[in-house]
Amino acid sequence: MSGDAVRERYGLGAGPVVGFIGTFGPWHGAEVLAEAAVRIEDRARAGDDRAAGIRFLLVGDGI
């Protein structure tokens, strides 16, 4: 599947995408990425143009 097809399928738009592919166990740090996503969203809502339009795509399995 092409990058454009993935963007369309998941509604990611044309902006930057931060991705994670792995097991959702504490040893892979997915929670750190989730915390970063919240902070970036907060900045976007506060009007920080650098944070606007950033999307996160997490793919994995596990606990």
N, CA, C and O atoms as a Maestro MAE file, in Angstrom:
{
 s_m_m2io_version
 :::
 2.0.0
}

f_m_ct {
 s_m_title
 :::
 protein
 m_atom[252] {
  # First column is atom index #
  i_m_mmod_type
  r_m_x_coord
  r_m_y_coord
  r_m_z_coord
  i_m_residue_number
  s_m_chain_name
  s_m_pdb_residue_name
  s_m_pdb_atom_name
  i_m_atomic_number
  :::
  1 25 0.851 -1.164 0.000 1 A "MET " " N  " 7
  2 3 0.000 0.000 0.000 1 A "MET " " CA " 6
  3 2 0.904 1.235 0.000 1 A "MET " " C  " 6
  4 15 1.857 1.314 0.775 1 A "MET " " O  " 8
  5 25 0.602 2.179 -0.857 2 A "SER " " N  " 7
  6 3 1.422 3.388 -0.961 2 A "SER " " CA " 6
  7 2 1.164 4.319 0.225 2 A "SER " " C  " 6
  8 15 0.155 4.199 0.920 2 A "SER " " O  " 8
  9 25 2.088 5.240 0.436 3 A "GLY " " N  " 7
  10 3 1.923 6.223 1.499 3 A "GLY " " CA " 6
  11 2 0.666 7.052 1.319 3 A "GLY " " C  " 6
  12 15 -0.029 7.346 2.291 3 A "GLY " " O  " 8
  13 25 0.369 7.432 0.082 4 A "ASP " " N  " 7
  14 3 -0.842 8.207 -0.190 4 A "ASP " " CA " 6
  15 2 -2.095 7.409 0.155 4 A "ASP " " C  " 6
  16 15 -3.060 7.959 0.686 4 A "ASP " " O  " 8
  17 25 -2.080 6.114 -0.147 5 A "ALA " " N  " 7
  18 3 -3.235 5.266 0.166 5 A "ALA " " CA " 6
  19 2 -3.427 5.147 1.676 5 A "ALA " " C  " 6
  20 15 -4.560 5.159 2.159 5 A "ALA " " O  " 8
  21 25 -2.338 5.033 2.420 6 A "VAL " " N  " 7
  22 3 -2.420 4.963 3.883 6 A "VAL " " CA " 6
  23 2 -2.984 6.270 4.424 6 A "VAL " " C  " 6
  24 15 -3.863 6.262 5.286 6 A "VAL " " O  " 8
  25 25 -2.480 7.392 3.920 7 A "ARG " " N  " 7
  26 3 -2.980 8.696 4.363 7 A "ARG " " CA " 6
  27 2 -4.481 8.821 4.124 7 A "ARG " " C  " 6
  28 15 -5.219 9.292 4.990 7 A "ARG " " O  " 8
  29 25 -4.923 8.397 2.947 8 A "GLU " " N  " 7
  30 3 -6.345 8.500 2.624 8 A "GLU " " CA " 6
  31 2 -7.177 7.549 3.483 8 A "GLU " " C  " 6
  32 15 -8.213 7.940 4.021 8 A "GLU " " O  " 8
  33 25 -6.728 6.314 3.609 9 A "ARG " " N  " 7
  34 3 -7.488 5.312 4.366 9 A "ARG " " CA " 6
  35 2 -7.710 5.723 5.815 9 A "ARG " " C  " 6
  36 15 -8.782 5.491 6.373 9 A "ARG " " O  " 8
  37 25 -6.690 6.338 6.428 10 A "TYR " " N  " 7
  38 3 -6.773 6.686 7.843 10 A "TYR " " CA " 6
  39 2 -7.017 8.170 8.090 10 A "TYR " " C  " 6
  40 15 -6.949 8.626 9.231 10 A "TYR " " O  " 8
  41 25 -7.298 8.924 7.038 11 A "GLY " " N  " 7
  42 3 -7.626 10.340 7.188 11 A "GLY " " CA " 6
  43 2 -6.495 11.167 7.770 11 A "GLY " " C  " 6
  44 15 -6.727 12.047 8.599 11 A "GLY " " O  " 8
  45 25 -5.273 10.889 7.341 12 A "LEU " " N  " 7
  46 3 -4.103 11.547 7.919 12 A "LEU " " CA " 6
  47 2 -3.785 12.900 7.297 12 A "LEU " " C  " 6
  48 15 -2.986 13.654 7.852 12 A "LEU " " O  " 8
  49 25 -4.382 13.220 6.172 13 A "GLY " " N  " 7
  50 3 -4.107 14.503 5.538 13 A "GLY " " CA " 6
  51 2 -2.709 14.550 4.952 13 A "GLY " " C  " 6
  52 15 -2.032 13.529 4.833 13 A "GLY " " O  " 8
  53 25 -2.290 15.756 4.588 14 A "ALA " " N  " 7
  54 3 -1.007 15.927 3.907 14 A "ALA " " CA " 6
  55 2 0.119 16.337 4.842 14 A "ALA " " C  " 6
  56 15 1.275 16.388 4.420 14 A "ALA " " O  " 8
  57 25 -0.185 16.630 6.095 15 A "GLY " " N  " 7
  58 3 0.826 17.101 7.038 15 A "GLY " " CA " 6
  59 2 1.715 15.990 7.554 15 A "GLY " " C  " 6
  60 15 1.616 14.843 7.119 15 A "GLY " " O  " 8
  61 25 2.588 16.343 8.491 16 A "PRO " " N  " 7
  62 3 3.512 15.355 9.045 16 A "PRO " " CA " 6
  63 2 2.792 14.263 9.842 16 A "PRO " " C  " 6
  64 15 1.788 14.516 10.508 16 A "PRO " " O  " 8
  65 25 3.330 13.051 9.756 17 A "VAL " " N  " 7
  66 3 2.800 11.911 10.502 17 A "VAL " " CA " 6
  67 2 3.936 11.320 11.327 17 A "VAL " " C  " 6
  68 15 5.009 11.014 10.807 17 A "VAL " " O  " 8
  69 25 3.680 11.166 12.615 18 A "VAL " " N  " 7
  70 3 4.630 10.508 13.507 18 A "VAL " " CA " 6
  71 2 4.113 9.092 13.710 18 A "VAL " " C  " 6
  72 15 2.969 8.899 14.121 18 A "VAL " " O  " 8
  73 25 4.945 8.109 13.424 19 A "GLY " " N  " 7
  74 3 4.485 6.735 13.483 19 A "GLY " " CA " 6
  75 2 5.208 5.885 14.506 19 A "GLY " " C  " 6
  76 15 6.345 6.157 14.889 19 A "GLY " " O  " 8
  77 25 4.512 4.846 14.934 20 A "PHE " " N  " 7
  78 3 5.069 3.836 15.830 20 A "PHE " " CA " 6
  79 2 4.594 2.486 15.334 20 A "PHE " " C  " 6
  80 15 3.401 2.282 15.112 20 A "PHE " " O  " 8
  81 25 5.515 1.576 15.163 21 A "ILE " " N  " 7
  82 3 5.171 0.202 14.823 21 A "ILE " " CA " 6
  83 2 5.912 -0.694 15.803 21 A "ILE " " C  " 6
  84 15 7.143 -0.705 15.833 21 A "ILE " " O  " 8
  85 25 5.172 -1.439 16.595 22 A "GLY " " N  " 7
  86 3 5.813 -2.301 17.569 22 A "GLY " " CA " 6
  87 2 4.805 -2.881 18.537 22 A "GLY " " C  " 6
  88 15 3.596 -2.761 18.337 22 A "GLY " " O  " 8
  89 25 5.299 -3.501 19.571 23 A "THR " " N  " 7
  90 3 4.468 -4.068 20.614 23 A "THR " " CA " 6
  91 2 4.158 -2.992 21.640 23 A "THR " " C  " 6
  92 15 5.039 -2.220 22.017 23 A "THR " " O  " 8
  93 25 2.919 -2.936 22.092 24 A "PHE " " N  " 7
  94 3 2.528 -1.938 23.083 24 A "PHE " " CA " 6
  95 2 2.864 -2.405 24.494 24 A "PHE " " C  " 6
  96 15 2.003 -2.446 25.374 24 A "PHE " " O  " 8
  97 25 4.105 -2.747 24.688 25 A "GLY " " N  " 7
  98 3 4.598 -3.108 26.006 25 A "GLY " " CA " 6
  99 2 5.415 -1.952 26.559 25 A "GLY " " C  " 6
  100 15 5.885 -1.109 25.795 25 A "GLY " " O  " 8
  101 25 5.594 -1.898 27.867 26 A "PRO " " N  " 7
  102 3 6.306 -0.771 28.472 26 A "PRO " " CA " 6
  103 2 7.750 -0.634 27.995 26 A "PRO " " C  " 6
  104 15 8.325 0.452 28.068 26 A "PRO " " O  " 8
  105 25 8.329 -1.708 27.516 27 A "TRP " " N  " 7
  106 3 9.723 -1.679 27.085 27 A "TRP " " CA " 6
  107 2 9.919 -0.978 25.749 27 A "TRP " " C  " 6
  108 15 11.055 -0.662 25.396 27 A "TRP " " O  " 8
  109 25 8.845 -0.719 24.986 28 A "HIS " " N  " 7
  110 3 8.984 -0.037 23.699 28 A "HIS " " CA " 6
  111 2 8.677 1.453 23.767 28 A "HIS " " C  " 6
  112 15 8.917 2.172 22.798 28 A "HIS " " O  " 8
  113 25 8.160 1.922 24.873 29 A "GLY " " N  " 7
  114 3 7.981 3.354 25.065 29 A "GLY " " CA " 6
  115 2 6.815 3.991 24.333 29 A "GLY " " C  " 6
  116 15 6.820 5.203 24.120 29 A "GLY " " O  " 8
  117 25 5.818 3.215 23.943 30 A "ALA " " N  " 7
  118 3 4.666 3.801 23.249 30 A "ALA " " CA " 6
  119 2 3.966 4.833 24.118 30 A "ALA " " C  " 6
  120 15 3.382 5.784 23.599 30 A "ALA " " O  " 8
  121 25 4.017 4.661 25.430 31 A "GLU " " N  " 7
  122 3 3.377 5.637 26.316 31 A "GLU " " CA " 6
  123 2 4.065 6.993 26.242 31 A "GLU " " C  " 6
  124 15 3.416 8.024 26.421 31 A "GLU " " O  " 8
  125 25 5.350 7.007 25.984 32 A "VAL " " N  " 7
  126 3 6.076 8.273 25.818 32 A "VAL " " CA " 6
  127 2 5.575 8.994 24.576 32 A "VAL " " C  " 6
  128 15 5.384 10.210 24.594 32 A "VAL " " O  " 8
  129 25 5.365 8.256 23.509 33 A "LEU " " N  " 7
  130 3 4.829 8.844 22.285 33 A "LEU " " CA " 6
  131 2 3.415 9.361 22.515 33 A "LEU " " C  " 6
  132 15 3.064 10.430 22.018 33 A "LEU " " O  " 8
  133 25 2.601 8.623 23.258 34 A "ALA " " N  " 7
  134 3 1.238 9.070 23.558 34 A "ALA " " CA " 6
  135 2 1.258 10.358 24.373 34 A "ALA " " C  " 6
  136 15 0.460 11.261 24.119 34 A "ALA " " O  " 8
  137 25 2.154 10.454 25.343 35 A "GLU " " N  " 7
  138 3 2.279 11.681 26.134 35 A "GLU " " CA " 6
  139 2 2.729 12.848 25.262 35 A "GLU " " C  " 6
  140 15 2.251 13.970 25.433 35 A "GLU " " O  " 8
  141 25 3.634 12.595 24.340 36 A "ALA " " N  " 7
  142 3 4.081 13.639 23.413 36 A "ALA " " CA " 6
  143 2 2.936 14.100 22.526 36 A "ALA " " C  " 6
  144 15 2.815 15.290 22.236 36 A "ALA " " O  " 8
  145 25 2.095 13.167 22.094 37 A "ALA " " N  " 7
  146 3 0.946 13.523 21.255 37 A "ALA " " CA " 6
  147 2 0.008 14.466 21.997 37 A "ALA " " C  " 6
  148 15 -0.501 15.422 21.411 37 A "ALA " " O  " 8
  149 25 -0.224 14.206 23.274 38 A "VAL " " N  " 7
  150 3 -1.079 15.083 24.082 38 A "VAL " " CA " 6
  151 2 -0.462 16.472 24.179 38 A "VAL " " C  " 6
  152 15 -1.168 17.471 24.039 38 A "VAL " " O  " 8
  153 25 0.825 16.547 24.414 39 A "ARG " " N  " 7
  154 3 1.495 17.854 24.518 39 A "ARG " " CA " 6
  155 2 1.436 18.620 23.206 39 A "ARG " " C  " 6
  156 15 1.205 19.829 23.195 39 A "ARG " " O  " 8
  157 25 1.645 17.920 22.112 40 A "ILE " " N  " 7
  158 3 1.592 18.575 20.804 40 A "ILE " " CA " 6
  159 2 0.178 19.056 20.514 40 A "ILE " " C  " 6
  160 15 -0.003 20.158 19.995 40 A "ILE " " O  " 8
  161 25 -0.817 18.258 20.837 41 A "GLU " " N  " 7
  162 3 -2.216 18.675 20.648 41 A "GLU " " CA " 6
  163 2 -2.531 19.905 21.493 41 A "GLU " " C  " 6
  164 15 -3.205 20.822 21.025 41 A "GLU " " O  " 8
  165 25 -2.051 19.931 22.730 42 A "ASP " " N  " 7
  166 3 -2.250 21.102 23.588 42 A "ASP " " CA " 6
  167 2 -1.639 22.348 22.956 42 A "ASP " " C  " 6
  168 15 -2.245 23.419 22.980 42 A "ASP " " O  " 8
  169 25 -0.452 22.210 22.397 43 A "ARG " " N  " 7
  170 3 0.207 23.353 21.748 43 A "ARG " " CA " 6
  171 2 -0.564 23.800 20.518 43 A "ARG " " C  " 6
  172 15 -0.690 24.998 20.261 43 A "ARG " " O  " 8
  173 25 -1.080 22.844 19.758 44 A "ALA " " N  " 7
  174 3 -1.863 23.191 18.566 44 A "ALA " " CA " 6
  175 2 -3.124 23.954 18.962 44 A "ALA " " C  " 6
  176 15 -3.481 24.939 18.316 44 A "ALA " " O  " 8
  177 25 -3.793 23.509 20.006 45 A "ARG " " N  " 7
  178 3 -5.008 24.191 20.474 45 A "ARG " " CA " 6
  179 2 -4.702 25.577 21.017 45 A "ARG " " C  " 6
  180 15 -5.558 26.462 20.992 45 A "ARG " " O  " 8
  181 25 -3.482 25.768 21.506 46 A "ALA " " N  " 7
  182 3 -3.071 27.077 22.020 46 A "ALA " " CA " 6
  183 2 -2.634 28.016 20.899 46 A "ALA " " C  " 6
  184 15 -2.292 29.172 21.149 46 A "ALA " " O  " 8
  185 25 -2.647 27.516 19.663 47 A "GLY " " N  " 7
  186 3 -2.333 28.372 18.523 47 A "GLY " " CA " 6
  187 2 -0.934 28.234 17.962 47 A "GLY " " C  " 6
  188 15 -0.538 29.034 17.114 47 A "GLY " " O  " 8
  189 25 -0.178 27.253 18.401 48 A "ASP " " N  " 7
  190 3 1.173 27.041 17.879 48 A "ASP " " CA " 6
  191 2 1.079 26.407 16.491 48 A "ASP " " C  " 6
  192 15 0.747 25.229 16.360 48 A "ASP " " O  " 8
  193 25 1.371 27.193 15.469 49 A "ASP " " N  " 7
  194 3 1.262 26.712 14.088 49 A "ASP " " CA " 6
  195 2 2.194 25.542 13.798 49 A "ASP " " C  " 6
  196 15 1.903 24.725 12.924 49 A "ASP " " O  " 8
  197 25 3.311 25.449 14.520 50 A "ARG " " N  " 7
  198 3 4.243 24.340 14.291 50 A "ARG " " CA " 6
  199 2 3.632 23.003 14.688 50 A "ARG " " C  " 6
  200 15 4.024 21.961 14.163 50 A "ARG " " O  " 8
  201 25 2.682 23.026 15.603 51 A "ALA " " N  " 7
  202 3 2.065 21.794 16.084 51 A "ALA " " CA " 6
  203 2 0.785 21.444 15.327 51 A "ALA " " C  " 6
  204 15 0.298 20.317 15.411 51 A "ALA " " O  " 8
  205 25 0.255 22.393 14.603 52 A "ALA " " N  " 7
  206 3 -1.016 22.167 13.900 52 A "ALA " " CA " 6
  207 2 -0.837 21.153 12.772 52 A "ALA " " C  " 6
  208 15 0.135 21.215 12.020 52 A "ALA " " O  " 8
  209 25 -1.760 20.243 12.665 53 A "GLY " " N  " 7
  210 3 -1.765 19.302 11.554 53 A "GLY " " CA " 6
  211 2 -0.890 18.080 11.716 53 A "GLY " " C  " 6
  212 15 -0.840 17.243 10.815 53 A "GLY " " O  " 8
  213 25 -0.196 17.947 12.841 54 A "ILE " " N  " 7
  214 3 0.615 16.752 13.068 54 A "ILE " " CA " 6
  215 2 -0.318 15.609 13.454 54 A "ILE " " C  " 6
  216 15 -1.188 15.772 14.310 54 A "ILE " " O  " 8
  217 25 -0.135 14.464 12.824 55 A "ARG " " N  " 7
  218 3 -0.949 13.291 13.095 55 A "ARG " " CA " 6
  219 2 -0.060 12.175 13.646 55 A "ARG " " C  " 6
  220 15 1.138 12.119 13.367 55 A "ARG " " O  " 8
  221 25 -0.668 11.296 14.425 56 A "PHE " " N  " 7
  222 3 0.043 10.164 15.006 56 A "PHE " " CA " 6
  223 2 -0.632 8.881 14.553 56 A "PHE " " C  " 6
  224 15 -1.858 8.771 14.563 56 A "PHE " " O  " 8
  225 25 0.183 7.916 14.155 57 A "LEU " " N  " 7
  226 3 -0.325 6.614 13.730 57 A "LEU " " CA " 6
  227 2 0.462 5.546 14.479 57 A "LEU " " C  " 6
  228 15 1.659 5.370 14.253 57 A "LEU " " O  " 8
  229 25 -0.219 4.839 15.369 58 A "LEU " " N  " 7
  230 3 0.409 3.786 16.162 58 A "LEU " " CA " 6
  231 2 -0.153 2.442 15.716 58 A "LEU " " C  " 6
  232 15 -1.367 2.243 15.688 58 A "LEU " " O  " 8
  233 25 0.737 1.530 15.372 59 A "VAL " " N  " 7
  234 3 0.348 0.219 14.871 59 A "VAL " " CA " 6
  235 2 1.067 -0.833 15.702 59 A "VAL " " C  " 6
  236 15 2.289 -0.793 15.843 59 A "VAL " " O  " 8
  237 25 0.308 -1.771 16.250 60 A "GLY " " N  " 7
  238 3 0.972 -2.802 17.023 60 A "GLY " " CA " 6
  239 2 0.006 -3.740 17.705 60 A "GLY " " C  " 6
  240 15 -1.189 -3.767 17.412 60 A "GLY " " O  " 8
  241 25 0.558 -4.508 18.625 61 A "ASP " " N  " 7
  242 3 -0.198 -5.524 19.325 61 A "ASP " " CA " 6
  243 2 0.406 -5.664 20.710 61 A "ASP " " C  " 6
  244 15 1.538 -5.245 20.950 61 A "ASP " " O  " 8
  245 25 -0.341 -6.243 21.600 62 A "GLY " " N  " 7
  246 3 0.210 -6.532 22.914 62 A "GLY " " CA " 6
  247 2 -0.589 -5.915 24.030 62 A "GLY " " C  " 6
  248 15 -1.749 -5.536 23.871 62 A "GLY " " O  " 8
  249 25 0.074 -5.825 25.171 63 A "ILE " " N  " 7
  250 3 -0.583 -5.360 26.383 63 A "ILE " " CA " 6
  251 2 -0.796 -3.876 26.406 63 A "ILE " " C  " 6
  252 15 -1.342 -3.346 27.373 63 A "ILE " " O  " 8
  :::
 }
 m_bond[251] {
  # First column is bond index #
  i_m_from
  i_m_to
  i_m_order
  :::
  1 1 2 1
  2 2 3 1
  3 3 4 2
  4 3 5 1
  5 5 6 1
  6 6 7 1
  7 7 8 2
  8 7 9 1
  9 9 10 1
  10 10 11 1
  11 11 12 2
  12 11 13 1
  13 13 14 1
  14 14 15 1
  15 15 16 2
  16 15 17 1
  17 17 18 1
  18 18 19 1
  19 19 20 2
  20 19 21 1
  21 21 22 1
  22 22 23 1
  23 23 24 2
  24 23 25 1
  25 25 26 1
  26 26 27 1
  27 27 28 2
  28 27 29 1
  29 29 30 1
  30 30 31 1
  31 31 32 2
  32 31 33 1
  33 33 34 1
  34 34 35 1
  35 35 36 2
  36 35 37 1
  37 37 38 1
  38 38 39 1
  39 39 40 2
  40 39 41 1
  41 41 42 1
  42 42 43 1
  43 43 44 2
  44 43 45 1
  45 45 46 1
  46 46 47 1
  47 47 48 2
  48 47 49 1
  49 49 50 1
  50 50 51 1
  51 51 52 2
  52 51 53 1
  53 53 54 1
  54 54 55 1
  55 55 56 2
  56 55 57 1
  57 57 58 1
  58 58 59 1
  59 59 60 2
  60 59 61 1
  61 61 62 1
  62 62 63 1
  63 63 64 2
  64 63 65 1
  65 65 66 1
  66 66 67 1
  67 67 68 2
  68 67 69 1
  69 69 70 1
  70 70 71 1
  71 71 72 2
  72 71 73 1
  73 73 74 1
  74 74 75 1
  75 75 76 2
  76 75 77 1
  77 77 78 1
  78 78 79 1
  79 79 80 2
  80 79 81 1
  81 81 82 1
  82 82 83 1
  83 83 84 2
  84 83 85 1
  85 85 86 1
  86 86 87 1
  87 87 88 2
  88 87 89 1
  89 89 90 1
  90 90 91 1
  91 91 92 2
  92 91 93 1
  93 93 94 1
  94 94 95 1
  95 95 96 2
  96 95 97 1
  97 97 98 1
  98 98 99 1
  99 99 100 2
  100 99 101 1
  101 101 102 1
  102 102 103 1
  103 103 104 2
  104 103 105 1
  105 105 106 1
  106 106 107 1
  107 107 108 2
  108 107 109 1
  109 109 110 1
  110 110 111 1
  111 111 112 2
  112 111 113 1
  113 113 114 1
  114 114 115 1
  115 115 116 2
  116 115 117 1
  117 117 118 1
  118 118 119 1
  119 119 120 2
  120 119 121 1
  121 121 122 1
  122 122 123 1
  123 123 124 2
  124 123 125 1
  125 125 126 1
  126 126 127 1
  127 127 128 2
  128 127 129 1
  129 129 130 1
  130 130 131 1
  131 131 132 2
  132 131 133 1
  133 133 134 1
  134 134 135 1
  135 135 136 2
  136 135 137 1
  137 137 138 1
  138 138 139 1
  139 139 140 2
  140 139 141 1
  141 141 142 1
  142 142 143 1
  143 143 144 2
  144 143 145 1
  145 145 146 1
  146 146 147 1
  147 147 148 2
  148 147 149 1
  149 149 150 1
  150 150 151 1
  151 151 152 2
  152 151 153 1
  153 153 154 1
  154 154 155 1
  155 155 156 2
  156 155 157 1
  157 157 158 1
  158 158 159 1
  159 159 160 2
  160 159 161 1
  161 161 162 1
  162 162 163 1
  163 163 164 2
  164 163 165 1
  165 165 166 1
  166 166 167 1
  167 167 168 2
  168 167 169 1
  169 169 170 1
  170 170 171 1
  171 171 172 2
  172 171 173 1
  173 173 174 1
  174 174 175 1
  175 175 176 2
  176 175 177 1
  177 177 178 1
  178 178 179 1
  179 179 180 2
  180 179 181 1
  181 181 182 1
  182 182 183 1
  183 183 184 2
  184 183 185 1
  185 185 186 1
  186 186 187 1
  187 187 188 2
  188 187 189 1
  189 189 190 1
  190 190 191 1
  191 191 192 2
  192 191 193 1
  193 193 194 1
  194 194 195 1
  195 195 196 2
  196 195 197 1
  197 197 198 1
  198 198 199 1
  199 199 200 2
  200 199 201 1
  201 201 202 1
  202 202 203 1
  203 203 204 2
  204 203 205 1
  205 205 206 1
  206 206 207 1
  207 207 208 2
  208 207 209 1
  209 209 210 1
  210 210 211 1
  211 211 212 2
  212 211 213 1
  213 213 214 1
  214 214 215 1
  215 215 216 2
  216 215 217 1
  217 217 218 1
  218 218 219 1
  219 219 220 2
  220 219 221 1
  221 221 222 1
  222 222 223 1
  223 223 224 2
  224 223 225 1
  225 225 226 1
  226 226 227 1
  227 227 228 2
  228 227 229 1
  229 229 230 1
  230 230 231 1
  231 231 232 2
  232 231 233 1
  233 233 234 1
  234 234 235 1
  235 235 236 2
  236 235 237 1
  237 237 238 1
  238 238 239 1
  239 239 240 2
  240 239 241 1
  241 241 242 1
  242 242 243 1
  243 243 244 2
  244 243 245 1
  245 245 246 1
  246 246 247 1
  247 247 248 2
  248 247 249 1
  249 249 250 1
  250 250 251 1
  251 251 252 2
  :::
 }
}
